[in-house]
């Protein structure tokens, strides 16, 4: 009972900084036993997609950019990456690793904003400038109760950016996001929503194995051993 209460407290602990919020996302994602996500992201005229399945350290992530697909998958021994537009695939042995959320944290160089969604980690954002985290709001979006968190920042050039994220009410799993800002090229805006977030997904072990038929006609590239994504 004490252990369960402690776990619940850690899960629901309220982040007070932007970095703490991003770390909470990474921890929540790492704690998942099983999950299937289907994301749709719009960046201007460009539409991106991410369809991912994770199960006890194994994963399969399919990134769609226009008509091209990029696939990453891993069982507990081997990881593969397929780049369909280039007809290239990579295979790597997974080396032993210890989970460290800070190693998984996305970084940004000075006066830069970074966004990453093409991995087996949660959607991540990074800013190198000071970020103000607004009070967390409990909201209802499309009849779903969520927690809304807004982060505001301004760089040395005076350019402002706001990152709004909506999370599940009981854990720091992202359900949707919106980014608005001003860059050197003018204003920008993009966002995304998880059309599917299934924490009880049915898993097929074959999802995490490379199908030899899928790489017919592909060239094999070389990669060093990986840490399994440090999810």
FIMI-348370 format. One record per atom (N, C-alpha, C): x, y, z; atom name. Coordinates in pm, whole numbers, plus 50000, padded with zeros to 5 digits. Example, Ala and Ser with C-alpha at 12.3 -4.5 7.8 and 13.67 -1.06 7.14 Angstrom:
BEGIN
SITE      x      y      z  sero
SITE  51319  49431  50780     N
SITE  51230  49550  50780    CA
SITE  51320  49670  50780     C
SITE  51285  49775  50708     N
SITE  51367  49894  50714    CA
SITE  51290  50003  50787     C
END
This chain:
BEGIN
SITE      x      y      z  sero
SITE  50083  49879  50000     N
SITE  50000  50000  50000    CA
SITE  50086  50125  50000     C
SITE  50194  50126  50083     N
SITE  50283  50241  50089    CA
SITE  50353  50261  49955     C
SITE  50398  50151  49895     N
SITE  50466  50160  49765    CA
SITE  50373  50216  49659     C
SITE  50247  50170  49661     N
SITE  50149  50218  49563    CA
SITE  50122  50366  49581     C
SITE  50111  50408  49707     N
SITE  50086  50550  49735    CA
SITE  50205  50635  49691     C
SITE  50327  50583  49713     N
SITE  50446  50657  49672    CA
SITE  50451  50671  49521     C
SITE  50420  50564  49449     N
SITE  50418  50568  49303    CA
SITE  50318  50671  49253     C
SITE  50200  50673  49314     N
SITE  50097  50768  49273    CA
SITE  50143  50911  49296     C
SITE  50210  50934  49409     N
SITE  50259  51068  49441    CA
SITE  50361  51114  49339     C
SITE  50455  51025  49302     N
SITE  50557  51060  49204    CA
SITE  50494  51087  49069     C
SITE  50395  51004  49031     N
SITE  50329  51019  48902    CA
SITE  50258  51152  48891     C
SITE  50192  51195  48999     N
SITE  50109  51314  48994    CA
SITE  50182  51440  49040     C
SITE  50307  51425  49081     N
SITE  50382  51540  49130    CA
SITE  50384  51650  49025     C
SITE  50354  51773  49066     N
SITE  50339  51883  48972    CA
SITE  50475  51945  48939     C
SITE  50515  51944  48813     N
SITE  50640  52010  48774    CA
SITE  50629  52161  48793     C
SITE  50736  52223  48834     N
SITE  50736  52368  48855    CA
SITE  50823  52441  48753     C
SITE  50897  52367  48671     N
SITE  50978  52427  48566    CA
SITE  50953  52353  48435     C
SITE  50991  52417  48324     N
SITE  50971  52354  48193    CA
SITE  51054  52227  48181     C
SITE  51178  52230  48229     N
SITE  51261  52110  48222    CA
SITE  51199  51998  48305     C
SITE  51147  52031  48422     N
SITE  51083  51929  48506    CA
SITE  50962  51869  48437     C
SITE  50889  51950  48361     N
SITE  50774  51900  48287    CA
SITE  50818  51802  48179     C
SITE  50923  51838  48104     N
SITE  50973  51749  47999    CA
SITE  51027  51619  48059     C
SITE  51093  51628  48173     N
SITE  51142  51508  48240    CA
SITE  51027  51421  48289     C
SITE  50920  51484  48336     N
SITE  50802  51409  48381    CA
SITE  50741  51332  48265     C
SITE  50740  51392  48146     N
SITE  50691  51323  48026    CA
SITE  50775  51199  47997     C
SITE  50906  51217  48002     N
SITE  50997  51106  47972    CA
SITE  50978  50992  48072     C
SITE  50966  51026  48201     N
SITE  50946  50922  48303    CA
SITE  50813  50850  48283     C
SITE  50707  50927  48256     N
SITE  50575  50867  48238    CA
SITE  50575  50771  48119     C
SITE  50644  50808  48013     N
SITE  50651  50723  47894    CA
SITE  50732  50597  47924     C
SITE  50840  50613  47999     N
SITE  50926  50500  48033    CA
SITE  50853  50400  48121     C
SITE  50763  50447  48206     N
SITE  50692  50360  48300    CA
SITE  50583  50277  48232     C
SITE  50550  50310  48108     N
SITE  50444  50238  48040    CA
SITE  50485  50093  48013     C
SITE  50394  50002  48037     N
SITE  50415  49862  48002    CA
SITE  50381  49841  47854     C
SITE  50264  49889  47816     N
SITE  50216  49874  47679    CA
SITE  50147  50002  47637     C
SITE  50166  50040  47511     N
SITE  50099  50161  47463    CA
SITE  50101  50164  47310     C
SITE  49991  50212  47254     N
SITE  49987  50242  47110    CA
SITE  49944  50387  47093     C
SITE  50019  50462  47012     N
SITE  49987  50601  46983    CA
SITE  49979  50621  46833     C
SITE  49885  50702  46791     N
SITE  49879  50747  46651    CA
SITE  49867  50898  46654     C
SITE  49973  50965  46609     N
SITE  49978  51111  46611    CA
SITE  49963  51169  46471     C
SITE  49894  51283  46466     N
SITE  49887  51364  46345    CA
SITE  49941  51502  46380     C
SITE  50040  51548  46304     N
SITE  50104  51677  46328    CA
SITE  50096  51761  46202     C
SITE  50056  51885  46217     N
SITE  50048  51978  46103    CA
SITE  50148  52091  46125     C
SITE  50236  52108  46026     N
SITE  50334  52217  46028    CA
SITE  50319  52296  45898     C
SITE  50233  52396  45901     N
SITE  50201  52469  45779    CA
SITE  50128  52378  45683     C
SITE  50181  52366  45561     N
SITE  50119  52279  45461    CA
SITE  50165  52134  45474     C
SITE  50260  52109  45561     N
SITE  50316  51975  45575    CA
SITE  50244  51897  45684     C
SITE  50208  51774  45652     N
SITE  50145  51686  45749    CA
SITE  50239  51570  45781     C
SITE  50257  51548  45910     N
SITE  50344  51441  45957    CA
SITE  50262  51343  46040     C
SITE  50308  51220  46044     N
SITE  50238  51120  46124    CA
SITE  50335  51033  46202     C
SITE  50288  50984  46315     N
SITE  50367  50888  46393    CA
SITE  50274  50783  46449     C
SITE  50301  50658  46414     N
SITE  50224  50544  46464    CA
SITE  50322  50456  46541     C
SITE  50305  50447  46672     N
SITE  50403  50375  46753    CA
SITE  50337  50274  46845     C
SITE  50410  50165  46868     N
SITE  50369  50061  46961    CA
SITE  50488  50032  47051     C
SITE  50466  50028  47181     N
SITE  50572  49987  47273    CA
SITE  50518  49876  47364     C
SITE  50607  49788  47403     N
SITE  50568  49678  47492    CA
SITE  50691  49628  47566     C
SITE  50700  49664  47692     N
SITE  50805  49612  47780    CA
SITE  50944  49625  47718     C
SITE  50977  49745  47672     N
SITE  51110  49770  47617    CA
SITE  51123  49747  47468     C
SITE  51024  49685  47407     N
SITE  51024  49666  47263    CA
SITE  50943  49780  47199     C
SITE  50974  49812  47075     N
SITE  50899  49921  47012    CA
SITE  50897  49908  46860     C
SITE  50800  49974  46803     N
SITE  50791  49991  46657    CA
SITE  50735  50131  46634     C
SITE  50808  50214  46560     N
SITE  50767  50352  46534    CA
SITE  50770  50375  46383     C
SITE  50657  50418  46329     N
SITE  50647  50449  46187    CA
SITE  50622  50598  46172     C
SITE  50717  50669  46112     N
SITE  50706  50812  46087    CA
SITE  50668  50833  45941     C
SITE  50566  50914  45919     N
SITE  50522  50944  45783    CA
SITE  50545  51092  45755     C
SITE  50618  51119  45648     N
SITE  50642  51256  45601    CA
SITE  50601  51260  45455     C
SITE  50486  51320  45427     N
SITE  50433  51315  45291    CA
SITE  50402  51172  45254     C
SITE  50462  51125  45143     N
SITE  50442  50987  45100    CA
SITE  50552  50894  45150     C
SITE  50650  50948  45221     N
SITE  50762  50866  45267    CA
SITE  50743  50815  45408     C
SITE  50796  50695  45433     N
SITE  50788  50636  45567    CA
SITE  50928  50602  45616     C
SITE  50946  50621  45748     N
SITE  51070  50588  45815    CA
SITE  51033  50502  45936     C
SITE  51088  50382  45943     N
SITE  51044  50284  46042    CA
SITE  51159  50247  46135     C
SITE  51133  50253  46265     N
SITE  51229  50207  46366    CA
SITE  51161  50098  46447     C
SITE  51231  49990  46471     N
SITE  51173  49883  46552    CA
SITE  51284  49810  46627     C
SITE  51245  49748  46737     N
SITE  51343  49677  46818    CA
SITE  51276  49574  46906     C
SITE  51339  49457  46914     N
SITE  51304  49364  47020    CA
SITE  51404  49392  47133     C
SITE  51434  49298  47215     N
SITE  51524  49327  47327    CA
SITE  51671  49298  47295     C
SITE  51697  49255  47171     N
SITE  51835  49224  47133    CA
SITE  51884  49307  47015     C
SITE  51795  49337  46922     N
SITE  51835  49402  46797    CA
SITE  51740  49516  46763     C
SITE  51796  49623  46707     N
SITE  51713  49732  46656    CA
SITE  51737  49747  46506     C
SITE  51633  49794  46437     N
SITE  51641  49815  46293    CA
SITE  51583  49952  46259     C
SITE  51633  50010  46152     N
SITE  51577  50134  46100    CA
SITE  51567  50123  45949     C
SITE  51449  50150  45896     N
SITE  51424  50142  45753    CA
SITE  51390  50281  45701     C
SITE  51460  50323  45596     N
SITE  51431  50451  45532    CA
SITE  51376  50420  45393     C
SITE  51244  50415  45383     N
SITE  51180  50371  45259    CA
SITE  51214  50459  45138     C
SITE  51215  50593  45151     N
SITE  51246  50673  45032    CA
SITE  51386  50645  44975     C
SITE  51483  50617  45063     N
SITE  51621  50593  45019    CA
SITE  51650  50445  44994     C
SITE  51556  50358  45029     N
SITE  51575  50214  45016    CA
SITE  51701  50168  45091     C
SITE  51714  50214  45214     N
SITE  51828  50179  45299    CA
SITE  51776  50129  45433     C
SITE  51842  50027  45490     N
SITE  51806  49985  45625    CA
SITE  51932  49966  45708     C
SITE  51913  49977  45840     N
SITE  52023  49963  45935    CA
SITE  51985  49860  46040     C
SITE  52084  49789  46087     N
SITE  52063  49689  46192    CA
SITE  52171  49707  46297     C
SITE  52132  49702  46424     N
SITE  52229  49725  46530    CA
SITE  52196  49641  46652     C
SITE  52299  49594  46718     N
SITE  52282  49522  46844    CA
SITE  52249  49621  46954     C
SITE  52159  49583  47043     N
SITE  52123  49669  47156    CA
SITE  52214  49637  47274     C
SITE  52286  49737  47319     N
SITE  52376  49717  47432    CA
SITE  52302  49741  47563     C
SITE  52349  49684  47674     N
SITE  52285  49708  47805    CA
SITE  52289  49857  47840     C
SITE  52185  49904  47908     N
SITE  52180  50045  47944    CA
SITE  52096  50062  48069     C
SITE  52115  50174  48135     N
SITE  52037  50210  48253    CA
SITE  51958  50337  48222     C
SITE  51830  50334  48247     N
SITE  51745  50448  48215    CA
SITE  51786  50571  48295     C
SITE  51805  50682  48225     N
SITE  51834  50811  48285    CA
SITE  51754  50915  48209     C
SITE  51648  50970  48269     N
SITE  51563  51065  48197    CA
SITE  51638  51185  48143     C
SITE  51743  51229  48212     N
SITE  51817  51346  48165    CA
SITE  51895  51317  48038     C
SITE  51936  51190  48019     N
SITE  52003  51154  47894    CA
SITE  51906  51155  47777     C
SITE  51779  51133  47805     N
SITE  51677  51134  47700    CA
SITE  51623  51273  47672     C
SITE  51661  51370  47753     N
SITE  51607  51505  47741    CA
SITE  51661  51575  47617     C
SITE  51571  51631  47537     N
SITE  51609  51706  47418    CA
SITE  51680  51835  47459     C
SITE  51787  51869  47387     N
SITE  51864  51990  47418    CA
SITE  51852  52091  47303     C
SITE  51870  52219  47336     N
SITE  51867  52325  47235    CA
SITE  51990  52414  47252     C
SITE  52050  52454  47139     N
SITE  52162  52547  47143    CA
SITE  52112  52687  47176     C
SITE  52204  52779  47197     N
SITE  52169  52915  47236    CA
SITE  52072  52978  47137     C
SITE  51964  53036  47191     N
SITE  51862  53106  47113    CA
SITE  51792  53015  47012     C
SITE  51793  52884  47039     N
SITE  51725  52790  46949    CA
SITE  51603  52728  47017     C
SITE  51509  52687  46932     N
SITE  51394  52607  46975    CA
SITE  51401  52474  46902     C
SITE  51384  52365  46973     N
SITE  51390  52233  46913    CA
SITE  51261  52156  46941     C
SITE  51220  52078  46842     N
SITE  51102  51991  46854    CA
SITE  51140  51855  46798     C
SITE  51106  51749  46870     N
SITE  51141  51614  46824    CA
SITE  51024  51519  46846     C
SITE  50989  51449  46740     N
SITE  50880  51352  46755    CA
SITE  50910  51222  46680     C
SITE  51027  51212  46618     N
SITE  51056  51096  46535    CA
SITE  51139  50991  46608     C
SITE  51099  50959  46731     N
SITE  51173  50858  46807    CA
SITE  51074  50778  46890     C
SITE  51126  50681  46966     N
SITE  51039  50601  47053    CA
SITE  51028  50664  47191     C
SITE  51045  50796  47195     N
SITE  51026  50873  47318    CA
SITE  50904  50962  47299     C
SITE  50858  51029  47404     N
SITE  50744  51120  47387    CA
SITE  50782  51241  47302     C
SITE  50682  51311  47250     N
SITE  50707  51439  47183    CA
SITE  50784  51528  47279     C
SITE  50889  51592  47229     N
SITE  50969  51677  47317    CA
SITE  50992  51815  47257     C
SITE  51007  51912  47346     N
SITE  51037  52049  47308    CA
SITE  51156  52096  47392     C
SITE  51239  52182  47334     N
SITE  51354  52233  47408    CA
SITE  51378  52379  47371     C
SITE  51408  52458  47472     N
SITE  51441  52599  47456    CA
SITE  51566  52629  47538     C
SITE  51654  52713  47485     N
SITE  51776  52745  47559    CA
SITE  51758  52867  47649     C
SITE  51649  52942  47629     N
SITE  51625  53062  47709    CA
SITE  51538  53028  47831     C
SITE  51525  53124  47920     N
SITE  51442  53105  48039    CA
SITE  51296  53088  47998     C
SITE  51231  52990  48057     N
SITE  51092  52959  48022    CA
SITE  51004  52977  48145     C
SITE  50893  53044  48126     N
SITE  50796  53063  48235    CA
SITE  50684  52962  48219     C
SITE  50665  52881  48322     N
SITE  50559  52781  48320    CA
SITE  50436  52837  48391     C
SITE  50326  52846  48317     N
SITE  50204  52901  48374    CA
SITE  50135  52797  48462     C
SITE  50043  52840  48550     N
SITE  49971  52745  48635    CA
SITE  49896  52641  48552     C
SITE  49896  52519  48599     N
SITE  49828  52410  48529    CA
SITE  49677  52426  48541     C
SITE  49608  52407  48428     N
SITE  49462  52419  48425    CA
SITE  49399  52283  48398     C
SITE  49287  52257  48460     N
SITE  49207  52139  48428    CA
SITE  49101  52183  48328     C
SITE  49102  52121  48210     N
SITE  49012  52163  48102    CA
SITE  48943  52041  48042     C
SITE  48843  52070  47960     N
SITE  48775  51965  47884    CA
SITE  48788  51998  47736     C
SITE  48843  51905  47660     N
SITE  48862  51922  47516    CA
SITE  48798  51804  47445     C
SITE  48703  51832  47357     N
SITE  48631  51725  47287    CA
SITE  48577  51621  47386     C
SITE  48517  51671  47493     N
SITE  48454  51588  47596    CA
SITE  48553  51505  47678     C
SITE  48681  51536  47666     N
SITE  48784  51463  47741    CA
SITE  48849  51556  47843     C
SITE  48859  51510  47967     N
SITE  48924  51590  48071    CA
SITE  49076  51578  48057     C
SITE  49142  51694  48052     N
SITE  49286  51699  48034    CA
SITE  49347  51806  48123     C
SITE  49479  51801  48137     N
SITE  49552  51908  48205    CA
SITE  49625  51991  48100     C
SITE  49605  52120  48107     N
SITE  49666  52212  48011    CA
SITE  49781  52287  48076     C
SITE  49897  52285  48010     N
SITE  50016  52353  48061    CA
SITE  50072  52443  47951     C
SITE  50088  52571  47982     N
SITE  50141  52669  47886    CA
SITE  50280  52712  47931     C
SITE  50375  52710  47838     N
SITE  50511  52757  47863    CA
SITE  50538  52877  47773     C
SITE  50593  52984  47830     N
SITE  50620  53107  47756    CA
SITE  50768  53141  47765     C
SITE  50824  53188  47652     N
SITE  50966  53224  47652    CA
SITE  50991  53335  47551     C
SITE  51105  53402  47569     N
SITE  51148  53508  47477    CA
SITE  51300  53499  47465     C
SITE  51350  53500  47340     N
SITE  51495  53490  47323    CA
SITE  51562  53627  47322     C
SITE  51694  53627  47298     N
SITE  51770  53752  47305    CA
SITE  51726  53854  47200     C
SITE  51667  53807  47091     N
SITE  51620  53896  46986    CA
SITE  51480  53949  47014     C
SITE  51422  53906  47125     N
SITE  51287  53950  47158    CA
SITE  51178  53866  47097     C
SITE  51214  53760  47027     N
SITE  51115  53672  46967    CA
SITE  51047  53589  47075     C
SITE  50915  53585  47071     N
SITE  50838  53513  47171    CA
SITE  50789  53379  47117     C
SITE  50771  53285  47208     N
SITE  50717  53154  47172    CA
SITE  50632  53102  47286     C
SITE  50523  53037  47251     N
SITE  50438  52972  47351    CA
SITE  50420  52826  47312     C
SITE  50434  52739  47410     N
SITE  50416  52595  47390    CA
SITE  50305  52550  47484     C
SITE  50194  52508  47426     N
SITE  50080  52461  47505    CA
SITE  50071  52310  47490     C
SITE  50066  52240  47603     N
SITE  50056  52095  47602    CA
SITE  49937  52051  47687     C
SITE  49867  51951  47638     N
SITE  49753  51894  47709    CA
SITE  49787  51750  47746     C
SITE  49771  51716  47873     N
SITE  49808  51585  47925    CA
SITE  49686  51512  47981     C
SITE  49700  51380  47993     N
SITE  49598  51302  48063    CA
SITE  49588  51351  48207     C
SITE  49474  51333  48272     N
SITE  49457  51386  48408    CA
SITE  49535  51311  48515     C
SITE  49575  51187  48488     N
SITE  49636  51106  48594    CA
SITE  49782  51070  48571     C
SITE  49838  51112  48458     N
SITE  49979  51087  48431    CA
SITE  50026  51185  48323     C
SITE  50157  51203  48314     N
SITE  50211  51304  48223    CA
SITE  50232  51247  48083     C
SITE  50123  51197  48028     N
SITE  50122  51148  47890    CA
SITE  50055  51252  47802     C
SITE  50125  51292  47698     N
SITE  50079  51401  47611    CA
SITE  49966  51355  47520     C
SITE  49862  51438  47508     N
SITE  49749  51407  47421    CA
SITE  49741  51502  47302     C
SITE  49785  51626  47321     N
SITE  49788  51722  47211    CA
SITE  49881  51837  47246     C
SITE  49919  51914  47144     N
SITE  50007  52029  47169    CA
SITE  49986  52134  47062     C
SITE  50027  52257  47095     N
SITE  50022  52369  47001    CA
SITE  50141  52460  47028     C
SITE  50210  52500  46922     N
SITE  50326  52588  46934    CA
SITE  50304  52711  46848     C
SITE  50321  52828  46907     N
SITE  50310  52954  46833    CA
SITE  50430  53040  46868     C
SITE  50487  53106  46766     N
SITE  50604  53187  46794    CA
SITE  50641  53280  46681     C
SITE  50749  53351  46706     N
SITE  50804  53445  46609    CA
SITE  50950  53409  46587     C
SITE  50987  53386  46462     N
SITE  51125  53355  46429    CA
SITE  51185  53459  46337     C
SITE  51308  53436  46294     N
SITE  51373  53530  46203    CA
SITE  51296  53544  46072     C
SITE  51227  53436  46033     N
SITE  51152  53439  45908    CA
SITE  51008  53483  45924     C
SITE  50968  53521  46044     N
SITE  50831  53564  46068    CA
SITE  50759  53472  46164     C
SITE  50628  53489  46179     N
SITE  50552  53405  46272    CA
SITE  50540  53261  46224     C
SITE  50528  53170  46318     N
SITE  50507  53030  46284    CA
SITE  50411  52968  46384     C
SITE  50348  52860  46341     N
SITE  50252  52790  46426    CA
SITE  50240  52646  46378     C
SITE  50239  52552  46471     N
SITE  50214  52413  46436    CA
SITE  50159  52341  46558     C
SITE  50102  52225  46535     N
SITE  50043  52150  46646    CA
SITE  50015  52007  46608     C
SITE  49973  51930  46707     N
SITE  49945  51790  46683    CA
SITE  49850  51733  46786     C
SITE  49792  51619  46752     N
SITE  49698  51553  46842    CA
SITE  49717  51403  46830     C
SITE  49707  51335  46944     N
SITE  49711  51189  46945    CA
SITE  49571  51137  46915     C
SITE  49552  51090  46793     N
SITE  49422  51036  46754    CA
SITE  49394  50906  46827     C
SITE  49501  50835  46861     N
SITE  49489  50710  46938    CA
SITE  49592  50716  47051     C
SITE  49549  50687  47171     N
SITE  49637  50670  47286    CA
SITE  49580  50556  47368     C
SITE  49624  50435  47336     N
SITE  49567  50313  47391    CA
SITE  49669  50247  47484     C
SITE  49639  50248  47613     N
SITE  49730  50192  47712    CA
SITE  49703  50043  47738     C
SITE  49608  49986  47665     N
SITE  49578  49843  47677    CA
SITE  49576  49779  47539     C
SITE  49665  49825  47454     N
SITE  49668  49779  47316    CA
SITE  49703  49631  47307     C
SITE  49643  49563  47209     N
SITE  49678  49425  47182    CA
SITE  49808  49423  47103     C
SITE  49902  49343  47148     N
SITE  50036  49342  47090    CA
SITE  50062  49210  47019     C
SITE  50120  49219  46900     N
SITE  50166  49103  46825    CA
SITE  50318  49102  46832     C
SITE  50380  48998  46888     N
SITE  50526  48994  46897    CA
SITE  50596  49018  46764     C
SITE  50529  48985  46654     N
SITE  50589  49005  46522    CA
SITE  50607  49153  46489     C
SITE  50535  49240  46560     N
SITE  50549  49384  46535    CA
SITE  50690  49434  46561     C
SITE  50766  49362  46643     N
SITE  50898  49410  46684    CA
SITE  51011  49333  46616     C
SITE  50977  49256  46515     N
SITE  51076  49181  46439    CA
SITE  51080  49233  46295     C
SITE  51198  49232  46237     N
SITE  51212  49276  46098    CA
SITE  51162  49167  46004     C
SITE  51069  49202  45919     N
SITE  51020  49111  45816    CA
SITE  51116  49116  45698     C
SITE  51183  49006  45666     N
SITE  51279  49007  45555    CA
SITE  51218  49057  45423     C
SITE  51089  49033  45404     N
SITE  51024  49079  45282    CA
SITE  51022  49231  45272     C
SITE  51026  49298  45388     N
SITE  51014  49445  45388    CA
SITE  51141  49515  45342     C
SITE  51253  49442  45334     N
SITE  51379  49506  45293    CA
SITE  51433  49450  45162     C
SITE  51349  49385  45085     N
SITE  51393  49338  44954    CA
SITE  51425  49457  44866     C
SITE  51543  49457  44805     N
SITE  51585  49569  44722    CA
SITE  51650  49682  44799     C
SITE  51666  49666  44930     N
SITE  51728  49769  45013    CA
SITE  51879  49745  45025     C
SITE  51953  49853  45048     N
SITE  52094  49843  45082    CA
SITE  52108  49848  45234     C
SITE  52207  49778  45287     N
SITE  52229  49777  45431    CA
SITE  52335  49879  45469     C
SITE  52302  49969  45562     N
SITE  52398  50066  45613    CA
SITE  52461  50015  45741     C
SITE  52552  50091  45797     N
SITE  52623  50051  45918    CA
SITE  52591  50147  46032     C
SITE  52559  50090  46148     N
SITE  52533  50168  46269    CA
SITE  52608  50107  46386     C
SITE  52653  50187  46484     N
SITE  52713  50132  46605    CA
SITE  52605  50071  46694     C
SITE  52641  49991  46795     N
SITE  52542  49937  46888    CA
SITE  52461  50049  46952     C
SITE  52332  50025  46974     N
SITE  52245  50126  47033    CA
SITE  52210  50088  47175     C
SITE  52148  50184  47246     N
SITE  52103  50157  47383    CA
SITE  51954  50128  47387     C
SITE  51897  50093  47273     N
SITE  51755  50062  47269    CA
SITE  51668  50185  47274     C
SITE  51727  50303  47253     N
SITE  51648  50425  47252    CA
SITE  51645  50495  47386     C
SITE  51697  50429  47491     N
SITE  51696  50486  47626    CA
SITE  51558  50538  47662     C
SITE  51454  50462  47625     N
SITE  51319  50506  47652    CA
SITE  51292  50508  47800     C
END
